[in-house]
Amino acid sequence: MTRSRRRQLRIFLTVLLSLLLVTAAGIGAFRTSVSDALDVMQRRAGQRLDLYSTSLESEIARYAQLPGILGLAQPVDALIHDPNNPQRQQEANRYLERLAERTGASAIYIQDWLGEVVATSNWQRSDSYLGENDAYRPYFQDAAAGGTGRFFGVGTSRSEPGYYLSDGLYDGPRLLGVAVVKISLARVEKAWTESKSLVLVTDQNGVVILSSEPRWKFTAAEPLDAAVRAEFDRTRQYNRLPLPPLGLKTLRRLDSDVQVVLLPKASTSLPSSDPYPRHFLAKSRALAQSDWRVTELLSLDAVYELAYSRAALAGVLTALAIVALLWWSERRRHVRDKLAAREALQRAYNELERKVEDRTADLSSTNLRLQAEVAERARAEQHLRQTQDELVQAGKLAVIGQLSTGVAHELNQPLAAVRTLSGNAIRFLERGDLATASANLSTINELVEKMGSITSALRSFARKSTSSVGVTQLQRAIDNALFLVDQRLKKTRTQVLRPTMPEMLAVRCDPNRFEQVLVNLLTNALDELESYPAPRIEIACRRDGAQVVLSVRDNGPGLADSVRAHLFEPFFTTKPAGIGLGLGLTLSAGIVAEAGGALMGDNHPEGGAQFTLTLPAVSEEDQHD
């Protein structure tokens, strides 16, 4: 092969390899960009799905108890015992009409034990439900069987969709009728539409029953088979609507509830002039206590546009790098040929240059290796901080799990009282005894405020905190910590001695994390005092120059020597297997150390264990700043 042919072949291979490298760089940048964007979108979609699910469940929960208490109303009770009495039917109609206006329900009606509507809130309309027989509806059959009915469907009289809640009306074991409340979920759909989100809710058969996009409503995510359509015809759940397919096509499944889908442009009112296909990220979630699924669709147009831009940029940069490398290689070859022509004199120069290049390459390799080690250590430190944050949050959740029984007991009593007082208030209102009804409602308000303070404290404590340093008011932090363990203190009859301290005394530490440290120390003390007579916990606090010293002491058996030696070691615990991981004190010591303080544990000279916190104090001027 001649020299000219070899040069041509070398040029061809160089161009081919360059094209492959540019293509690989573009594809890699595109895939990385899309993958990163999908991960971010999944996390954000999960947070929004929490809001959508909560809003829908809250709307239904507002009316969940209404059918069950209708039987307590005097007009309804009188009617179901004498359904053929016109006067009682008229009284019940008017009562249900007023109740529907107050609650905002679409319709409230009473059926006899055969399913015929004997009283309804829309009795004055020409298309009222009076005289209809809905015994074939599942919500009537479920209530008649002794359960509670929950059913979404389209009305057969006015073709209005709604959610039906039903409950049986009994005289002892005998079924007298069924109370039904129909509510509209249009307010939830309106809120979704105003938020500019693409949200839909499907039932167990894949029928879209709620949607922020009007065209999607009462379509099927998947084609319906003959058996399902026959069941719809029998129950008239959707009043014989055609339920056409929505046309969603799954392109890629990322997880059990996350997938990339293709949606025909005709299925949406969104602009159809985009240069990319209508690809969406679809994330769904099952609703609690129902067989519905809520799904959010996030457009991937911007993701692909950014990915194409990054791919083009990566290709251009790779091409520039290859050109620079080829230029440098050609220039080096030219210099080498020129130096070779100088023969012996240049050989010494070439040898010297080679040695310099070798040493430069070694230094460059060493420098790159050191840079890689520094980057790896930085990543390890970041991962350690993330792990510590997760462990701190896990410790919070573990504490909340231990407190859950007491909180449930604390909430059950007010709830039972609210249920009784609300029922009595209705009776007193019917009798015209407004003073007694007002007193009952005032008591209910106090009980609700009490329950709100309990749930507010738990929600604040469970909030995920960061490692950033803030300012903590000691008096407030101690109040919150004692409030969280209040049930255990009452159960064990533990006496708590609290310090008298200035109201503005504060330390430099994240408030949420500081409360967790206090809760860990208090729960550890309560565990040690579980079966100890006359249990007592003392909390002391004092200012020591630029530091604040806070101690938590119990009058229990104290710390054994073998325990003190491993007190702050991870996974060391004296509790029985299955109770605790041995991370509470380790995480607490880490939180205090990050804030510039220290946590120590020892036995008090007068008996019992004592843990001492030392943290930087914050002046009143700094607090105001």
PAKEBA-309243 format. One line per field, with one value per residue (C-alpha): residue number from 1; y negated, z, x; residue in one letter. Coordinates in nm, 2 decimals. Layout:
BEGIN
num	(NUM;...)
north	(Y;...)
up	(Z;...)
east	(X;...)
residu	(A;...)
//
This chain:
BEGIN
num	(1;2;3;4;5;6;7;8;9;10;11;12;13;14;15;16;17;18;19;20;21;22;23;24;25;26;27;28;29;30;31;32;33;34;35;36;37;38;39;40;41;42;43;44;45;46;47;48;49;50;51;52;53;54;55;56;57;58;59;60;61;62;63;64;65;66;67;68;69;70;71;72;73;74;75;76;77;78;79;80;81;82;83;84;85;86;87;88;89;90;91;92;93;94;95;96;97;98;99;100;101;102;103;104;105;106;107;108;109;110;111;112;113;114;115;116;117;118;119;120;121;122;123;124;125;126;127;128;129;130;131;132;133;134;135;136;137;138;139;140;141;142;143;144;145;146;147;148;149;150;151;152;153;154;155;156;157;158;159;160;161;162;163;164;165;166;167;168;169;170;171;172;173;174;175;176;177;178;179;180;181;182;183;184;185;186;187;188;189;190;191;192;193;194;195;196;197;198;199;200;201;202;203;204;205;206;207;208;209;210;211;212;213;214;215;216;217;218;219;220;221;222;223;224;225;226;227;228;229;230;231;232;233;234;235;236;237;238;239;240;241;242;243;244;245;246;247;248;249;250;251;252;253;254;255;256;257;258;259;260;261;262;263;264;265;266;267;268;269;270;271;272;273;274;275;276;277;278;279;280;281;282;283;284;285;286;287;288;289;290;291;292;293;294;295;296;297;298;299;300;301;302;303;304;305;306;307;308;309;310;311;312;313;314;315;316;317;318;319;320;321;322;323;324;325;326;327;328;329;330;331;332;333;334;335;336;337;338;339;340;341;342;343;344;345;346;347;348;349;350;351;352;353;354;355;356;357;358;359;360;361;362;363;364;365;366;367;368;369;370;371;372;373;374;375;376;377;378;379;380;381;382;383;384;385;386;387;388;389;390;391;392;393;394;395;396;397;398;399;400;401;402;403;404;405;406;407;408;409;410;411;412;413;414;415;416;417;418;419;420;421;422;423;424;425;426;427;428;429;430;431;432;433;434;435;436;437;438;439;440;441;442;443;444;445;446;447;448;449;450;451;452;453;454;455;456;457;458;459;460;461;462;463;464;465;466;467;468;469;470;471;472;473;474;475;476;477;478;479;480;481;482;483;484;485;486;487;488;489;490;491;492;493;494;495;496;497;498;499;500;501;502;503;504;505;506;507;508;509;510;511;512;513;514;515;516;517;518;519;520;521;522;523;524;525;526;527;528;529;530;531;532;533;534;535;536;537;538;539;540;541;542;543;544;545;546;547;548;549;550;551;552;553;554;555;556;557;558;559;560;561;562;563;564;565;566;567;568;569;570;571;572;573;574;575;576;577;578;579;580;581;582;583;584;585;586;587;588;589;590;591;592;593;594;595;596;597;598;599;600;601;602;603;604;605;606;607;608;609;610;611;612;613;614;615;616;617;618;619;620;621;622;623;624;625)
north	(0.00;-0.34;-0.62;-0.82;-0.53;-0.49;-0.86;-0.85;-0.54;-0.71;-1.02;-0.81;-0.61;-0.94;-1.10;-0.78;-0.76;-1.13;-1.09;-0.79;-0.98;-1.29;-1.06;-0.87;-1.20;-1.33;-1.01;-0.99;-1.35;-1.31;-1.00;-1.14;-1.46;-1.27;-1.03;-1.31;-1.51;-1.20;-1.14;-1.50;-1.49;-1.17;-1.32;-1.63;-1.44;-1.23;-1.54;-1.68;-1.34;-1.37;-1.70;-1.57;-1.26;-1.45;-1.70;-1.43;-1.22;-1.52;-1.62;-1.28;-1.26;-1.58;-1.38;-1.03;-1.03;-1.21;-0.90;-0.72;-1.00;-1.08;-0.81;-1.02;-1.31;-1.31;-1.37;-1.09;-0.85;-0.93;-0.87;-0.53;-0.40;-0.53;-0.56;-0.59;-0.90;-1.21;-1.46;-1.29;-1.25;-1.63;-1.71;-1.48;-1.64;-1.99;-1.87;-1.70;-2.01;-2.24;-1.99;-1.97;-2.35;-2.37;-2.09;-2.16;-1.80;-1.75;-1.55;-1.37;-1.11;-0.82;-0.48;-0.22;0.13;0.22;-0.06;-0.31;-0.68;-0.80;-1.14;-1.36;-1.70;-1.78;-1.70;-2.03;-1.97;-1.82;-1.55;-1.47;-1.13;-1.07;-0.73;-0.61;-0.25;-0.22;0.12;0.23;-0.03;0.12;-0.15;-0.04;0.33;0.27;0.07;0.32;0.60;0.42;0.23;-0.12;-0.20;-0.39;-0.43;-0.67;-0.69;-0.91;-0.99;-0.83;-1.12;-1.42;-1.25;-1.43;-1.24;-1.22;-1.01;-0.82;-0.75;-0.53;-0.36;-0.14;-0.26;0.00;0.07;0.31;0.59;0.50;0.29;0.00;-0.19;-0.34;-0.69;-0.82;-1.13;-1.23;-1.48;-1.65;-1.64;-1.93;-2.16;-1.93;-1.91;-2.29;-2.33;-2.09;-2.27;-2.61;-2.47;-2.40;-2.03;-1.73;-1.50;-1.22;-0.96;-0.62;-0.35;0.02;0.07;-0.20;-0.45;-0.81;-0.95;-1.28;-1.49;-1.84;-1.79;-1.78;-1.57;-1.28;-1.25;-0.93;-0.77;-0.44;-0.42;-0.07;0.07;0.23;0.59;0.71;0.84;0.50;0.32;0.57;0.50;0.12;0.18;0.38;0.12;-0.18;-0.32;-0.55;-0.57;-0.40;-0.65;-0.52;-0.53;-0.55;-0.47;-0.76;-0.64;-0.64;-0.43;-0.31;-0.35;-0.27;-0.16;-0.31;-0.17;0.01;-0.32;-0.54;-0.51;-0.72;-0.74;-0.88;-1.07;-1.15;-1.53;-1.50;-1.38;-1.72;-2.08;-2.17;-2.35;-2.10;-2.30;-2.16;-2.02;-1.70;-1.42;-1.45;-1.24;-1.25;-1.11;-0.94;-0.88;-0.72;-0.63;-0.42;-0.62;-0.49;-0.31;-0.29;-0.12;-0.44;-0.56;-0.92;-0.99;-1.31;-1.36;-1.57;-1.69;-1.57;-1.83;-2.06;-1.76;-1.64;-2.00;-2.05;-1.70;-1.77;-2.10;-1.93;-1.65;-1.91;-2.10;-1.78;-1.69;-2.03;-2.03;-1.68;-1.78;-2.08;-1.87;-1.62;-1.90;-2.04;-1.70;-1.64;-1.98;-1.91;-1.57;-1.70;-1.98;-1.74;-1.51;-1.80;-1.91;-1.55;-1.52;-1.85;-1.75;-1.42;-1.60;-1.76;-1.42;-1.38;-1.73;-1.71;-1.36;-1.49;-1.76;-1.50;-1.28;-1.57;-1.66;-1.30;-1.29;-1.62;-1.49;-1.17;-1.36;-1.59;-1.30;-1.15;-1.47;-1.51;-1.15;-1.21;-1.54;-1.37;-1.09;-1.34;-1.53;-1.21;-1.13;-1.47;-1.44;-1.10;-1.22;-1.51;-1.27;-1.04;-1.34;-1.45;-1.09;-1.07;-1.39;-1.27;-0.94;-1.12;-1.33;-1.02;-0.85;-1.16;-1.15;-0.77;-0.84;-1.09;-0.85;-0.58;-0.81;-0.90;-0.52;-0.48;-0.78;-0.67;-0.46;-0.75;-1.00;-0.77;-0.74;-1.12;-1.17;-0.90;-1.06;-1.41;-1.24;-1.03;-1.35;-1.54;-1.26;-1.26;-1.64;-1.69;-1.44;-1.61;-1.95;-1.84;-1.72;-2.05;-2.25;-2.06;-2.13;-2.50;-2.48;-2.71;-2.78;-2.42;-2.36;-2.66;-2.53;-2.19;-2.36;-2.56;-2.24;-2.08;-2.38;-2.34;-1.97;-2.04;-2.30;-2.04;-1.78;-2.04;-2.12;-1.75;-1.69;-2.02;-1.92;-1.58;-1.73;-1.99;-1.72;-1.48;-1.76;-1.67;-1.91;-2.00;-2.03;-2.41;-2.59;-2.81;-2.96;-2.76;-2.91;-2.68;-2.73;-2.66;-2.35;-2.20;-2.27;-2.09;-1.79;-1.74;-1.77;-1.49;-1.25;-1.37;-1.05;-0.83;-1.07;-1.04;-0.66;-0.60;-0.89;-1.04;-1.37;-1.63;-1.91;-2.19;-2.48;-2.85;-3.03;-3.36;-3.35;-3.48;-3.22;-3.06;-2.84;-2.82;-2.49;-2.39;-2.39;-2.07;-1.88;-2.02;-1.90;-1.55;-1.54;-1.63;-1.37;-1.10;-1.19;-1.20;-0.87;-0.70;-0.82;-0.69;-0.35;-0.33;-0.43;-0.19;0.02;-0.21;-0.34;-0.71;-0.80;-1.15;-1.35;-1.67;-1.93;-2.19;-2.48;-2.76;-3.02;-2.97;-3.26;-3.21;-2.86;-2.73;-2.41;-2.19;-1.86;-1.58;-1.36;-1.07;-0.89;-0.55;-0.28;-0.48;-0.37;-0.06;-0.08;0.15;-0.08;-0.41;-0.27;-0.23;-0.50;-0.69;-0.40;-0.32;-0.03;0.02;0.06;0.21;0.25;0.59;0.72;0.55;0.23;-0.04;-0.03;-0.19;-0.51;-0.76;-0.88;-0.85;-1.08;-1.32;-1.35;-1.42;-1.69;-1.87;-1.84;-1.99;-2.29;-2.34;-2.18;-1.86;-1.58;-1.38;-1.11;-1.00;-0.90;-1.17;-1.17;-1.13;-0.85;-0.81;-0.89;-1.24;-1.37;-1.71;-1.93;-2.22;-2.46;-2.81;-3.07;-3.34;-3.69;-3.88;-4.12;-3.83;-3.68;-4.01;-4.04)
up	(0.00;-0.10;0.15;-0.02;0.03;0.39;0.46;0.30;0.50;0.82;0.74;0.67;1.00;1.19;1.05;1.12;1.48;1.53;1.41;1.64;1.94;1.86;1.82;2.14;2.34;2.21;2.29;2.63;2.71;2.58;2.79;3.11;3.07;3.03;3.31;3.56;3.46;3.50;3.85;3.95;3.79;3.98;4.31;4.24;4.11;4.42;4.64;4.43;4.43;4.81;4.78;4.52;4.71;5.04;4.88;4.73;5.04;5.26;5.03;5.07;5.44;5.50;5.43;5.54;5.87;5.74;5.62;5.95;6.16;5.95;6.13;6.45;6.30;6.42;6.07;5.92;6.21;6.20;5.82;5.81;6.08;5.89;5.52;5.38;5.59;5.35;5.64;5.77;5.41;5.36;5.69;5.59;5.25;5.39;5.66;5.39;5.17;5.45;5.54;5.17;5.16;5.48;5.39;5.01;4.92;4.57;4.71;5.03;5.01;5.21;5.06;5.21;5.26;4.90;4.75;4.67;4.74;5.00;5.08;4.90;4.93;4.56;4.61;4.46;4.12;3.84;3.80;4.18;4.30;4.47;4.38;4.20;4.29;4.30;4.45;4.17;4.27;4.46;4.72;4.82;4.82;5.03;5.29;5.30;5.36;5.68;5.55;5.43;5.06;4.86;4.49;4.21;3.92;3.69;3.80;3.60;3.64;3.55;3.43;3.69;3.81;4.18;4.47;4.67;5.04;5.21;5.54;5.66;5.89;6.14;6.41;6.61;6.37;6.12;5.81;5.77;5.49;5.36;5.39;5.08;5.04;4.69;4.67;4.37;4.33;4.08;4.33;4.34;3.96;3.94;4.18;3.97;3.66;3.81;3.91;3.54;3.62;3.42;3.67;3.64;3.87;3.75;3.91;3.94;3.58;3.44;3.37;3.41;3.67;3.75;3.54;3.51;3.13;3.04;2.73;2.93;3.17;3.12;2.89;2.95;3.01;2.86;2.62;2.83;2.77;2.72;3.08;3.23;3.00;3.08;3.45;3.38;3.19;3.49;3.75;3.52;3.69;3.40;3.26;2.94;2.84;2.55;2.76;2.46;2.50;2.61;2.38;2.62;2.49;2.73;2.59;2.88;3.24;3.49;3.81;3.92;3.92;3.69;3.31;3.00;2.78;2.44;2.43;2.09;2.04;1.98;2.34;2.49;2.45;2.49;2.20;1.92;1.75;1.95;1.75;1.96;2.02;2.31;2.56;2.92;3.25;3.42;3.79;3.97;4.33;4.48;4.71;5.06;5.15;4.79;4.46;4.28;4.14;4.10;3.81;3.72;3.36;3.32;2.97;2.86;2.58;2.78;2.90;2.54;2.42;2.69;2.63;2.25;2.33;2.57;2.32;2.05;2.29;2.40;2.03;1.95;2.25;2.16;1.80;1.91;2.15;1.87;1.63;1.90;1.96;1.59;1.55;1.84;1.71;1.36;1.50;1.72;1.42;1.22;1.50;1.54;1.17;1.18;1.48;1.32;1.02;1.25;1.33;1.61;1.75;1.78;1.93;2.26;2.25;2.17;2.45;2.69;2.57;2.60;2.97;3.04;2.88;3.08;3.40;3.31;3.23;3.57;3.75;3.55;3.64;4.00;4.00;3.84;4.09;4.38;4.23;4.20;4.57;4.68;4.48;4.63;4.98;4.92;4.79;5.09;5.32;5.15;5.16;5.53;5.59;5.39;5.58;5.91;5.81;5.72;6.05;6.24;6.05;6.12;6.49;6.49;6.32;6.57;6.86;6.70;6.67;7.04;7.11;6.87;7.13;7.37;7.10;6.98;7.33;7.37;7.05;7.10;7.41;7.24;6.93;7.13;7.31;6.98;6.83;7.14;7.17;6.80;6.80;7.11;6.95;6.66;6.90;7.10;6.77;6.67;7.00;6.98;7.29;7.14;7.47;7.54;7.17;7.19;7.50;7.32;7.02;7.24;7.41;7.07;6.96;7.27;7.21;6.84;6.95;7.19;6.92;6.68;6.93;6.96;6.59;6.53;6.78;6.61;6.26;6.37;6.53;6.23;5.98;5.82;5.94;5.79;5.94;5.92;6.26;6.38;6.71;6.96;7.25;7.54;7.72;7.40;7.31;7.66;7.64;7.30;7.41;7.73;7.53;7.30;7.59;7.80;7.76;7.88;8.18;8.28;8.23;8.44;8.69;8.65;8.82;8.61;8.79;8.54;8.57;8.61;8.33;8.15;7.87;7.61;7.70;7.36;7.21;6.86;6.72;6.48;6.68;6.54;6.59;6.94;7.03;6.90;7.13;7.43;7.33;7.30;7.65;7.80;7.64;7.75;8.11;8.10;7.97;8.27;8.51;8.36;8.67;8.92;9.23;9.26;8.92;8.88;8.60;8.68;8.40;8.50;8.29;8.35;8.16;8.18;8.00;7.63;7.68;7.81;8.01;8.02;8.22;8.22;8.53;8.65;8.99;8.83;8.88;8.69;8.42;8.47;8.41;8.11;7.96;8.02;7.82;7.51;7.57;7.24;7.02;6.72;6.76;7.13;7.34;7.67;7.56;7.47;7.11;6.87;7.08;6.95;6.72;6.96;6.75;6.97;7.17;6.88;6.66;6.95;7.01;6.64;6.63;6.93;6.79;6.46;6.65;6.83;7.16;7.35;7.50;7.80;8.01;8.37;8.70;8.94;9.29;9.45;9.23;8.88;8.53;8.42;8.06;8.02;7.70;7.64;7.35;7.24;7.39;7.18;7.31;7.29;7.03;6.81;6.84;6.72;6.44)
east	(0.00;0.14;0.20;-0.08;-0.33;-0.23;-0.29;-0.63;-0.73;-0.61;-0.81;-1.12;-1.09;-1.03;-1.35;-1.55;-1.43;-1.50;-1.85;-1.91;-1.77;-1.99;-2.30;-2.22;-2.18;-2.51;-2.70;-2.54;-2.63;-2.99;-3.05;-2.89;-3.09;-3.42;-3.34;-3.26;-3.57;-3.79;-3.66;-3.73;-4.08;-4.16;-4.08;-4.28;-4.57;-4.57;-4.60;-4.89;-5.07;-5.07;-5.26;-5.50;-5.58;-5.62;-5.86;-6.08;-6.09;-6.16;-6.45;-6.61;-6.53;-6.74;-7.05;-6.94;-7.13;-7.45;-7.65;-7.59;-7.73;-8.04;-8.23;-8.20;-8.39;-8.75;-8.92;-8.72;-8.78;-9.15;-9.17;-8.99;-9.23;-9.53;-9.42;-9.78;-9.86;-9.87;-9.82;-9.51;-9.38;-9.42;-9.25;-8.96;-8.93;-8.90;-8.65;-8.43;-8.46;-8.33;-8.06;-7.94;-7.92;-7.71;-7.47;-7.43;-7.53;-7.68;-7.96;-8.07;-8.34;-8.50;-8.59;-8.82;-8.70;-8.80;-8.59;-8.87;-8.79;-9.05;-8.89;-8.63;-8.48;-8.57;-8.94;-9.05;-8.88;-9.07;-8.80;-8.77;-8.68;-9.02;-9.16;-8.84;-8.72;-8.35;-8.33;-8.10;-7.83;-7.53;-7.55;-7.90;-7.80;-7.49;-7.69;-7.98;-7.72;-7.61;-7.31;-7.25;-7.29;-7.03;-7.10;-7.02;-7.26;-7.47;-7.82;-8.10;-8.34;-8.13;-7.81;-7.60;-7.29;-7.24;-7.10;-7.37;-7.33;-7.59;-7.67;-7.95;-8.24;-8.33;-8.58;-8.38;-8.28;-8.55;-8.46;-8.71;-8.53;-8.21;-8.08;-7.89;-7.68;-7.56;-7.27;-7.11;-6.73;-6.73;-6.56;-6.26;-6.25;-6.27;-5.98;-5.77;-5.86;-5.77;-5.43;-5.35;-5.28;-5.38;-5.54;-5.79;-5.95;-6.05;-6.27;-6.18;-6.28;-6.06;-6.34;-6.25;-6.50;-6.32;-6.08;-5.94;-5.98;-6.35;-6.30;-6.15;-6.45;-6.65;-6.39;-6.21;-5.84;-5.85;-6.12;-6.40;-6.50;-6.86;-6.89;-6.81;-7.05;-7.32;-7.28;-7.30;-7.62;-7.76;-7.67;-7.71;-7.40;-7.32;-7.67;-7.57;-7.31;-7.09;-6.76;-6.52;-6.15;-5.93;-5.65;-5.36;-5.07;-4.80;-4.45;-4.24;-4.30;-4.06;-4.22;-4.54;-4.73;-4.52;-4.51;-4.44;-4.75;-4.85;-5.17;-5.35;-5.38;-5.75;-5.79;-5.69;-5.76;-5.39;-5.21;-5.13;-4.86;-4.57;-4.28;-4.26;-4.51;-4.75;-4.56;-4.65;-4.52;-4.81;-4.79;-5.08;-5.18;-5.46;-5.70;-5.73;-6.06;-6.17;-6.08;-6.01;-5.68;-5.58;-5.33;-5.14;-5.00;-4.69;-4.60;-4.25;-4.23;-4.00;-3.79;-3.73;-3.66;-3.40;-3.26;-3.22;-3.05;-2.81;-2.74;-2.66;-2.43;-2.25;-2.20;-2.06;-1.83;-1.71;-1.65;-1.45;-1.24;-1.17;-1.07;-0.84;-0.69;-0.63;-0.47;-0.24;-0.16;-0.08;0.13;0.33;0.39;0.52;0.76;0.88;0.96;1.14;1.35;1.43;1.58;1.84;1.99;2.24;2.22;1.85;1.85;1.98;1.71;1.44;1.56;1.54;1.20;1.08;1.19;1.02;0.70;0.72;0.76;0.48;0.25;0.33;0.25;-0.07;-0.17;-0.09;-0.29;-0.59;-0.57;-0.56;-0.86;-1.05;-0.98;-1.09;-1.41;-1.47;-1.42;-1.66;-1.92;-1.87;-1.91;-2.23;-2.37;-2.28;-2.48;-2.78;-2.77;-2.75;-3.06;-3.25;-3.15;-3.27;-3.60;-3.63;-3.57;-3.85;-4.09;-3.99;-4.07;-4.40;-4.47;-4.41;-4.65;-4.92;-5.12;-5.13;-5.23;-5.50;-5.64;-5.61;-5.81;-6.07;-6.23;-6.29;-6.41;-6.66;-6.77;-6.80;-7.02;-7.25;-7.27;-7.34;-7.62;-7.77;-7.73;-7.95;-8.22;-8.21;-8.22;-8.53;-8.69;-8.60;-8.37;-8.11;-7.93;-7.85;-7.76;-7.53;-7.36;-7.31;-7.15;-6.92;-6.80;-6.75;-6.54;-6.32;-6.27;-6.18;-5.92;-5.77;-5.75;-5.60;-5.32;-5.23;-5.22;-5.03;-4.76;-4.72;-4.71;-4.45;-4.24;-4.26;-4.16;-3.83;-3.56;-3.22;-2.88;-2.89;-2.84;-3.13;-3.24;-3.43;-3.64;-3.57;-3.90;-4.10;-3.89;-3.93;-4.31;-4.33;-4.12;-4.32;-4.64;-4.54;-4.46;-4.75;-4.95;-4.66;-4.60;-4.97;-4.97;-4.66;-4.75;-4.41;-4.35;-4.17;-3.97;-3.92;-3.67;-3.77;-3.59;-3.60;-3.86;-3.61;-3.33;-3.23;-2.96;-2.81;-2.97;-3.24;-3.56;-3.71;-3.38;-3.34;-3.69;-3.60;-3.30;-3.52;-3.79;-3.51;-3.38;-3.73;-3.84;-3.51;-3.57;-3.93;-3.81;-3.57;-3.86;-4.11;-4.15;-3.98;-4.17;-4.24;-4.08;-3.94;-3.77;-3.59;-3.50;-3.25;-3.12;-2.86;-2.66;-2.28;-2.11;-2.15;-2.30;-2.63;-2.62;-2.94;-2.97;-3.23;-3.21;-3.42;-3.44;-3.40;-3.14;-2.87;-2.62;-2.41;-2.04;-2.07;-2.34;-2.15;-1.85;-2.06;-2.33;-2.30;-2.20;-2.43;-2.67;-2.58;-2.90;-3.01;-3.37;-3.52;-3.49;-3.73;-3.76;-3.53;-3.22;-2.97;-2.94;-3.13;-2.83;-2.59;-2.81;-2.88;-2.50;-2.45;-2.72;-2.58;-2.22;-2.33;-2.47;-2.14;-2.23;-2.18;-2.39;-2.27;-2.42;-2.33;-2.48;-2.59;-2.42;-2.76;-2.87;-3.02;-2.89;-2.82;-2.76;-2.62;-2.65;-2.41;-2.50;-2.40;-2.63;-2.81;-2.85;-3.18;-3.02;-2.92;-3.27;-3.43;-3.18)
residu	(M;T;R;S;R;R;R;Q;L;R;I;F;L;T;V;L;L;S;L;L;L;V;T;A;A;G;I;G;A;F;R;T;S;V;S;D;A;L;D;V;M;Q;R;R;A;G;Q;R;L;D;L;Y;S;T;S;L;E;S;E;I;A;R;Y;A;Q;L;P;G;I;L;G;L;A;Q;P;V;D;A;L;I;H;D;P;N;N;P;Q;R;Q;Q;E;A;N;R;Y;L;E;R;L;A;E;R;T;G;A;S;A;I;Y;I;Q;D;W;L;G;E;V;V;A;T;S;N;W;Q;R;S;D;S;Y;L;G;E;N;D;A;Y;R;P;Y;F;Q;D;A;A;A;G;G;T;G;R;F;F;G;V;G;T;S;R;S;E;P;G;Y;Y;L;S;D;G;L;Y;D;G;P;R;L;L;G;V;A;V;V;K;I;S;L;A;R;V;E;K;A;W;T;E;S;K;S;L;V;L;V;T;D;Q;N;G;V;V;I;L;S;S;E;P;R;W;K;F;T;A;A;E;P;L;D;A;A;V;R;A;E;F;D;R;T;R;Q;Y;N;R;L;P;L;P;P;L;G;L;K;T;L;R;R;L;D;S;D;V;Q;V;V;L;L;P;K;A;S;T;S;L;P;S;S;D;P;Y;P;R;H;F;L;A;K;S;R;A;L;A;Q;S;D;W;R;V;T;E;L;L;S;L;D;A;V;Y;E;L;A;Y;S;R;A;A;L;A;G;V;L;T;A;L;A;I;V;A;L;L;W;W;S;E;R;R;R;H;V;R;D;K;L;A;A;R;E;A;L;Q;R;A;Y;N;E;L;E;R;K;V;E;D;R;T;A;D;L;S;S;T;N;L;R;L;Q;A;E;V;A;E;R;A;R;A;E;Q;H;L;R;Q;T;Q;D;E;L;V;Q;A;G;K;L;A;V;I;G;Q;L;S;T;G;V;A;H;E;L;N;Q;P;L;A;A;V;R;T;L;S;G;N;A;I;R;F;L;E;R;G;D;L;A;T;A;S;A;N;L;S;T;I;N;E;L;V;E;K;M;G;S;I;T;S;A;L;R;S;F;A;R;K;S;T;S;S;V;G;V;T;Q;L;Q;R;A;I;D;N;A;L;F;L;V;D;Q;R;L;K;K;T;R;T;Q;V;L;R;P;T;M;P;E;M;L;A;V;R;C;D;P;N;R;F;E;Q;V;L;V;N;L;L;T;N;A;L;D;E;L;E;S;Y;P;A;P;R;I;E;I;A;C;R;R;D;G;A;Q;V;V;L;S;V;R;D;N;G;P;G;L;A;D;S;V;R;A;H;L;F;E;P;F;F;T;T;K;P;A;G;I;G;L;G;L;G;L;T;L;S;A;G;I;V;A;E;A;G;G;A;L;M;G;D;N;H;P;E;G;G;A;Q;F;T;L;T;L;P;A;V;S;E;E;D;Q;H;D)
//
